Amino acid sequence: VSCFQSAADEWYPHEEVNRLAKNCYPASAFHLGADIWYPPEEGKKYLMFIDPGLGKTSESVATVWHFTENEYKHCATFSGLYAGKEMVDRCVPIARISNDALIANEDALDITSHLVGYPNLYYRTDPVTGIVGRDIGWQTNPATKVFMCNELSRSLPKITTHDIRIVSQCRNIREFKSRGRIIPMSVGADDYHDSAAGAIVCRGSIQIERGFVGAKGWSDGWGE
């Protein structure tokens, strides 16, 4: 048996995926081409993660999220067969109405070069040290893919999503044995999954609203 042909099990806890699936339903609104479950609310901070596709042959997917300490809420999804510049041109207006959301993207294909004019971007952050670098976008490689999938798995109990496309693609991520290690591998489409997982790992770049009773916003000296 080769290293990639051992029996594959689903990466994510079956019970959590089923829980999310039971809570899925069509979006209540459609605006700027996006399916919207939770419209933007004044004063809230949002993060959009773009997983770029090739355009004619694979979808690009952007998901919009709002994070609090106890809930990671998926608010909207935009997707389509759009390559770099066209995807950015369609996503930026959605980010703008989402209170100028932080845009994070997978640094793949040519999408990053088309984002540089947007003022609120994710800069690559070391997940271990928290040090922010100068490069725009999240970089997916074999090591960070494991981190992404582990982080999404740990986060499932906090996630609220009603998009069946995200949930169904979670079932496409399976455990494979490679060189004695268990790694996540896709056995089907994973673009909606990757947009969700990317948002989860980049969430530290925005202030997480902690929801203290009586607190209204952040003081000017917060974090000093």
Helices and strands as residue ranges (DSSP letters): H 14-22, E 29-31, E 34-36, E 47-51, E 60-67, E 72-80, H 84-97, E 102-105, H 111-115, E 123-125, E 132-136, H 142-155, G 156-158, E 159-160, H 164-170, E 173-178, E 181-186, H 191-202, G 203-205
